[in-house]
Amino acid sequence: MRDDDDDDAGGAESEGKGEASVGATSAANDPPADEPAAAVSSKRERPQIRRPPVLFSRTQPIIARLEQVLGGTFVAYWCSTKASMRHEDVLALDHVLRWAVAQGRPLDHVFLFIRSDGGQGTAALRMTNILRARAQRVSALVPLDAASAATMLALGADEIFIGPLGYLSAVDTSIRHALSPVDHLNDRVSVSHDELTRLVRLWREQAAEPEPGAEAAAQNPWGALFPYVHPLVIGAVDRASSLSIKLCSEILSYHMEDPQRAAEIARALNANYPAHGYPITLREAQRIGLDAKPLAPEVDELLISLGQLYAEMGQRADTDFDPHNYHSNEIRKVFETRDLQLHYRVDMDWHYRESERRWTALNDHSSWRELRVIAGEEHAKVLHL
């Protein structure tokens, strides 16, 4: 149902008595004009909801083999391209580590498989703090991409093992502020510190001779930016850039005794690369001073296979009801160790509001799900974190 159906309802009320019964019947059968279409669809017979596969029985043998080869406790942290590192992930990681300790498994050496496009850097600091508090030694395994905030998480490891497909990235910060500009879909866009500083530098380097009376504007390009980027957004981006350097330095200090070296690495990751997504491969990671090593071929193959299974679990599972309504049911995050898997499943309806030009969520039942192996049997439940 469209949000502008009120006009049709008003027309029905103005009809004469001869058509009153017809109008009344139509009004009785039609839903109220302000009722969301998703609610209307729920009254009709809906198609069967698509659900993502849960491949716990196939990932566990790979993890068992990895622990055998690595000689330590293996923990996987995987995010789909539609998810990001957030503070609730800290609780999930802590739950996994507590489970391992409760099962009598020593955390002398934890091997953390990381795959994520990034997220909140402060969450990376908290996850590092949890790992360093519970494990004597931590090694990061990067067979694929561990970008942005995931790079920060990798910095918290004593050593980083990077495969041929694996890479870290720059950590220069971009933020999506409440006052950020909007794109053609009416969504807020991210603004990065590097973009702003490069624009100002180009302005000053390539500006022509100012016309009379325009000298102040030429010397202060920020005034020309303000109609497009709110001043509070610019201030927030500058603060976030300082935060990024601080986070990297703090995370490195958990295992790096030389604060000057940690500061140099933090500055390099924040300012030395021309793009936020610049891939920092094994050679570059070693060049900037990180303790980076190549992944053993067998470990790399096992991790790639594990990542492919997680990608299969994380496939899109949308069920379309009509052009304005659909149901989303997909797995976006996975934490896993031997005999335990946590995954975050999105389970909600989406309704498109034409008047606002945006999608809104309805009937949100998204949650963390836990799978355990107890006495050789799988047990599943919703986990409240």
C-alpha positions as CSV (number, residue, x, y, z in Angstrom):
1,M,0.0,0.0,0.0
2,R,1.2,3.5,-0.8
3,D,1.5,6.1,1.9
4,D,-0.5,8.6,-0.3
5,D,-3.7,6.5,-0.4
6,D,-5.5,9.0,1.9
7,D,-6.6,10.9,-1.3
8,D,-8.5,7.9,-2.5
9,A,-10.2,7.4,0.8
10,G,-11.4,11.0,0.8
11,G,-12.9,10.6,-2.6
12,A,-14.9,7.5,-1.5
13,E,-16.4,9.5,1.4
14,S,-17.8,12.1,-1.0
15,E,-19.7,9.6,-3.1
16,G,-23.6,9.8,-3.1
17,K,-25.9,7.4,-1.2
18,G,-26.5,5.3,-4.3
19,E,-22.8,4.2,-4.1
20,A,-22.5,4.2,-0.4
21,S,-22.9,0.4,0.0
22,V,-20.2,-0.2,-2.6
23,G,-17.9,2.3,-0.9
24,A,-18.5,0.8,2.5
25,T,-17.8,-2.7,1.2
26,S,-14.6,-1.6,-0.4
27,A,-13.5,0.2,2.8
28,A,-14.3,-2.8,4.9
29,N,-12.2,-5.1,2.7
30,D,-9.2,-2.7,2.2
31,P,-6.7,-2.1,5.0
32,P,-6.4,1.3,6.6
33,A,-4.4,3.8,4.5
34,D,-1.8,4.3,7.1
35,E,-1.2,0.6,7.8
36,P,2.3,-0.6,6.6
37,A,2.2,-2.8,3.6
38,A,4.3,-5.4,5.4
39,A,1.5,-5.8,8.0
40,V,-1.0,-6.1,5.2
41,S,1.1,-8.8,3.5
42,S,1.2,-10.8,6.7
43,K,-2.6,-11.2,6.6
44,R,-2.3,-12.9,3.2
45,E,-0.5,-16.1,2.4
46,R,3.2,-15.4,2.2
47,P,5.8,-17.4,0.2
48,Q,8.1,-19.7,2.2
49,I,10.8,-17.7,3.9
50,R,14.3,-18.4,2.5
51,R,16.8,-19.4,5.2
52,P,20.6,-19.4,5.0
53,P,22.5,-22.7,5.4
54,V,24.2,-23.4,8.8
55,L,27.3,-25.5,8.0
56,F,28.4,-26.3,11.5
57,S,29.0,-30.0,10.7
58,R,31.4,-29.0,7.9
59,T,33.3,-26.3,9.6
60,Q,34.1,-28.2,12.7
61,P,36.4,-30.8,11.0
62,I,38.4,-28.0,9.5
63,I,38.8,-26.3,12.8
64,A,39.9,-29.6,14.5
65,R,42.5,-30.0,11.8
66,L,43.7,-26.4,12.2
67,E,44.2,-26.8,15.9
68,Q,46.1,-30.0,15.3
69,V,48.5,-28.3,12.8
70,L,48.8,-25.0,14.7
71,G,49.2,-26.5,18.1
72,G,47.0,-24.0,19.9
73,T,43.4,-22.8,20.4
74,F,41.8,-21.7,17.2
75,V,39.1,-19.0,17.1
76,A,37.5,-17.7,13.9
77,Y,36.0,-14.2,13.5
78,W,34.3,-13.7,10.2
79,C,32.1,-10.8,9.0
80,S,30.2,-10.7,5.8
81,T,30.5,-7.7,3.5
82,K,27.2,-6.4,4.8
83,A,28.4,-6.4,8.5
84,S,31.0,-4.5,10.4
85,M,32.9,-4.9,13.6
86,R,30.9,-3.5,16.5
87,H,31.0,-3.5,20.3
88,E,28.6,-6.5,20.6
89,D,31.3,-8.6,19.0
90,V,33.4,-8.1,22.1
91,L,30.8,-10.0,24.2
92,A,30.6,-12.7,21.6
93,L,34.4,-13.1,21.6
94,D,34.5,-13.2,25.4
95,H,31.7,-15.9,25.4
96,V,33.8,-18.1,23.1
97,L,37.0,-17.7,25.2
98,R,35.1,-18.4,28.4
99,W,33.6,-21.5,26.8
100,A,37.1,-22.7,25.9
101,V,38.4,-22.2,29.4
102,A,35.3,-23.9,30.9
103,Q,36.0,-27.0,28.7
104,G,39.5,-27.2,30.2
105,R,41.3,-26.0,27.1
106,P,44.4,-23.9,27.9
107,L,44.7,-20.5,26.2
108,D,48.5,-20.5,26.2
109,H,48.4,-19.7,22.5
110,V,45.3,-18.4,20.6
111,F,45.3,-18.3,16.8
112,L,42.7,-15.8,15.7
113,F,41.4,-16.0,12.1
114,I,40.2,-12.5,11.0
115,R,38.0,-11.7,8.0
116,S,36.3,-8.3,8.1
117,D,36.0,-5.1,6.1
118,G,36.3,-3.0,9.3
119,G,34.0,-1.2,11.7
120,Q,34.5,0.5,15.0
121,G,38.1,0.9,16.0
122,T,37.2,1.2,19.7
123,A,35.6,-2.3,19.4
124,A,39.0,-3.6,18.1
125,L,40.7,-2.1,21.2
126,R,38.2,-3.9,23.5
127,M,38.6,-7.2,21.7
128,T,42.4,-6.9,21.9
129,N,42.0,-6.3,25.6
130,I,39.9,-9.4,26.1
131,L,42.4,-11.5,24.1
132,R,45.4,-10.3,25.9
133,A,43.7,-10.8,29.3
134,R,42.8,-14.4,28.6
135,A,45.6,-15.6,26.4
136,Q,49.3,-15.7,27.0
137,R,50.2,-15.4,23.3
138,V,48.0,-14.3,20.3
139,S,48.7,-14.9,16.6
140,A,46.5,-13.3,13.9
141,L,45.7,-15.3,10.8
142,V,44.9,-13.3,7.7
143,P,44.2,-15.5,4.7
144,L,41.8,-13.0,3.2
145,D,41.1,-9.3,4.0
146,A,41.4,-7.8,7.4
147,A,40.8,-4.1,6.6
148,S,40.4,-0.9,8.6
149,A,39.3,-1.7,12.2
150,A,40.1,-5.4,11.5
151,T,43.7,-4.3,10.8
152,M,43.7,-2.7,14.2
153,L,42.6,-6.0,15.7
154,A,45.4,-7.7,14.0
155,L,47.9,-5.2,15.4
156,G,47.0,-6.6,18.9
157,A,48.6,-10.0,18.0
158,D,52.2,-10.8,18.8
159,E,52.6,-11.9,15.2
160,I,50.5,-11.7,12.0
161,F,50.5,-14.5,9.5
162,I,49.4,-13.3,6.1
163,G,48.5,-15.5,3.1
164,P,48.9,-14.8,-0.6
165,L,45.3,-13.5,-0.8
166,G,45.4,-11.8,2.6
167,Y,46.0,-8.1,3.3
168,L,45.6,-5.4,5.9
169,S,44.7,-1.8,5.0
170,A,45.2,1.8,6.0
171,V,43.3,2.9,9.1
172,D,42.5,6.5,8.2
173,T,39.1,7.2,9.5
174,S,35.9,7.9,7.6
175,I,32.7,8.5,9.5
176,R,29.0,8.6,8.7
177,H,27.7,11.5,10.8
178,A,24.1,12.5,11.5
179,L,24.8,15.7,9.6
180,S,26.7,14.1,6.7
181,P,25.7,14.8,3.1
182,V,23.1,12.4,1.5
183,D,23.5,10.4,-1.7
184,H,20.9,9.8,-4.4
185,L,19.2,7.1,-2.2
186,N,18.8,9.6,0.6
187,D,21.4,7.7,2.7
188,R,24.1,9.5,4.7
189,V,27.5,9.1,3.1
190,S,30.9,8.7,4.8
191,V,33.3,11.5,5.0
192,S,37.0,10.9,5.5
193,H,39.8,13.0,7.0
194,D,42.1,12.2,4.1
195,E,39.6,13.4,1.5
196,L,39.1,16.7,3.2
197,T,42.8,17.4,3.7
198,R,43.6,16.5,0.1
199,L,40.9,18.7,-1.2
200,V,42.1,21.7,0.8
201,R,45.7,21.0,-0.3
202,L,44.7,20.9,-3.9
203,W,42.7,24.1,-3.5
204,R,45.7,25.9,-2.2
205,E,48.2,24.4,-4.7
206,Q,46.2,24.9,-7.8
207,A,44.2,28.1,-7.0
208,A,44.6,30.8,-9.6
209,E,45.5,34.4,-8.7
210,P,42.5,35.6,-6.6
211,E,40.3,38.4,-7.9
212,P,40.1,41.6,-6.0
213,G,38.0,41.0,-2.9
214,A,38.3,37.2,-3.2
215,E,41.6,36.8,-1.4
216,A,40.0,35.7,1.9
217,A,38.0,32.9,0.2
218,A,41.2,31.7,-1.6
219,Q,43.1,31.5,1.6
220,N,40.3,29.8,3.5
221,P,38.7,27.0,1.3
222,W,36.8,25.7,4.3
223,G,34.1,28.3,3.7
224,A,33.4,27.0,0.3
225,L,33.1,23.4,1.7
226,F,30.6,24.4,4.4
227,P,27.5,24.4,2.1
228,Y,28.3,20.8,1.2
229,V,29.9,19.4,4.4
230,H,28.5,20.6,7.7
231,P,31.2,22.2,10.0
232,L,30.4,19.8,12.8
233,V,31.1,16.9,10.4
234,I,34.5,18.3,9.6
235,G,35.3,18.7,13.3
236,A,34.1,15.1,14.0
237,V,36.3,13.8,11.1
238,D,39.3,15.5,12.5
239,R,38.7,14.1,16.0
240,A,38.2,10.7,14.5
241,S,41.6,10.9,12.8
242,S,43.3,11.6,16.1
243,L,41.4,8.7,17.6
244,S,42.6,6.3,15.0
245,I,46.3,7.1,15.7
246,K,45.6,6.7,19.4
247,L,43.9,3.4,19.0
248,C,46.7,1.9,16.9
249,S,49.4,3.1,19.4
250,E,47.4,1.7,22.4
251,I,46.7,-1.7,20.7
252,L,50.4,-2.1,19.8
253,S,51.5,-1.3,23.3
254,Y,50.0,-4.6,24.5
255,H,53.0,-6.4,23.1
256,M,55.4,-3.8,21.7
257,E,57.7,-2.3,24.3
258,D,59.1,0.5,22.2
259,P,56.5,3.3,22.2
260,Q,58.3,5.3,19.5
261,R,58.1,2.3,17.1
262,A,54.5,1.8,17.9
263,A,53.8,5.5,17.2
264,E,55.6,5.3,13.8
265,I,53.6,2.3,12.7
266,A,50.4,4.0,13.8
267,R,51.2,7.2,11.9
268,A,52.2,5.2,8.8
269,L,48.9,3.3,8.8
270,N,46.9,6.5,9.2
271,A,48.6,8.8,6.7
272,N,51.0,7.0,4.4
273,Y,48.6,5.5,1.9
274,P,46.6,7.3,-0.9
275,A,43.5,5.2,-0.4
276,H,41.7,3.8,2.6
277,G,41.4,0.4,0.9
278,Y,45.1,0.3,-0.1
279,P,46.1,-3.4,0.3
280,I,49.0,-3.9,2.8
281,T,50.3,-7.3,1.8
282,L,52.9,-9.3,3.6
283,R,55.9,-7.4,2.1
284,E,54.4,-4.0,3.0
285,A,53.5,-5.1,6.5
286,Q,57.1,-6.1,7.1
287,R,58.3,-2.9,5.5
288,I,56.5,-0.7,8.0
289,G,57.8,-2.6,11.0
290,L,55.1,-5.2,11.8
291,D,56.0,-8.7,12.8
292,A,54.4,-10.3,9.8
293,K,55.1,-13.8,8.5
294,P,53.8,-15.9,5.6
295,L,51.0,-18.4,6.3
296,A,52.1,-22.1,5.9
297,P,50.5,-23.5,2.7
298,E,48.4,-26.1,4.5
299,V,47.1,-23.6,7.0
300,D,46.3,-21.2,4.2
301,E,44.3,-23.8,2.3
302,L,42.4,-24.8,5.4
303,L,41.5,-21.2,6.2
304,I,40.5,-20.5,2.6
305,S,38.2,-23.5,2.7
306,L,36.8,-22.3,6.1
307,G,36.2,-18.8,4.7
308,Q,34.3,-20.3,1.7
309,L,32.0,-22.2,4.0
310,Y,31.3,-19.0,6.0
311,A,30.7,-17.1,2.8
312,E,28.1,-19.8,1.8
313,M,26.5,-19.4,5.2
314,G,26.5,-15.6,4.7
315,Q,24.8,-15.6,1.3
316,R,21.8,-13.4,0.8
317,A,18.5,-15.0,1.7
318,D,15.9,-12.4,0.8
319,T,12.2,-13.3,0.2
320,D,10.3,-10.8,-1.9
321,F,6.6,-10.3,-1.1
322,D,5.9,-7.3,-3.4
323,P,7.9,-4.3,-4.8
324,H,7.7,-2.6,-1.4
325,N,8.1,-5.5,1.0
326,Y,10.6,-8.3,1.5
327,H,12.0,-10.4,4.3
328,S,15.8,-10.6,5.0
329,N,17.2,-13.7,6.7
330,E,20.9,-14.0,6.5
331,I,24.0,-14.8,8.6
332,R,26.3,-11.8,8.9
333,K,28.9,-12.7,11.6
334,V,30.5,-15.9,12.8
335,F,32.6,-16.7,15.9
336,E,33.7,-20.3,16.1
337,T,36.1,-22.5,18.0
338,R,36.1,-26.3,18.5
339,D,32.7,-27.6,19.5
340,L,31.1,-24.1,19.6
341,Q,29.8,-21.7,17.0
342,L,28.1,-18.3,17.4
343,H,26.5,-16.6,14.5
344,Y,24.5,-13.4,14.1
345,R,21.4,-13.9,12.0
346,V,19.4,-11.0,10.6
347,D,15.7,-11.9,10.6
348,M,13.4,-9.0,9.7
349,D,10.9,-7.5,7.3
350,W,11.7,-4.4,5.2
351,H,9.1,-1.9,4.0
352,Y,9.8,0.9,1.5
353,R,8.1,4.2,2.4
354,E,7.7,6.1,-0.9
355,S,7.0,9.4,0.9
356,E,10.4,9.2,2.7
357,R,12.3,7.4,0.0
358,R,13.8,4.9,2.4
359,W,13.4,1.4,3.7
360,T,12.3,0.8,7.3
361,A,12.7,-2.4,9.3
362,L,9.7,-4.2,10.8
363,N,9.3,-7.4,12.9
364,D,13.0,-7.5,13.8
365,H,13.9,-10.9,15.3
366,S,17.6,-10.7,14.6
367,S,19.8,-12.4,17.3
368,W,22.9,-14.3,18.1
369,R,22.5,-18.1,17.7
370,E,24.7,-20.6,19.5
371,L,25.5,-24.1,18.3
372,R,27.3,-26.5,20.7
373,V,28.5,-30.1,20.5
374,I,27.7,-31.8,23.8
375,A,28.3,-35.5,24.1
376,G,28.6,-35.8,20.3
377,E,25.2,-34.1,19.7
378,E,24.5,-30.6,18.3
379,H,22.5,-28.2,20.5
380,A,21.2,-24.9,19.2
381,K,19.7,-21.9,21.0
382,V,19.2,-18.1,20.8
383,L,22.0,-16.4,22.7
384,H,21.3,-13.1,24.5
385,L,24.4,-10.9,24.7
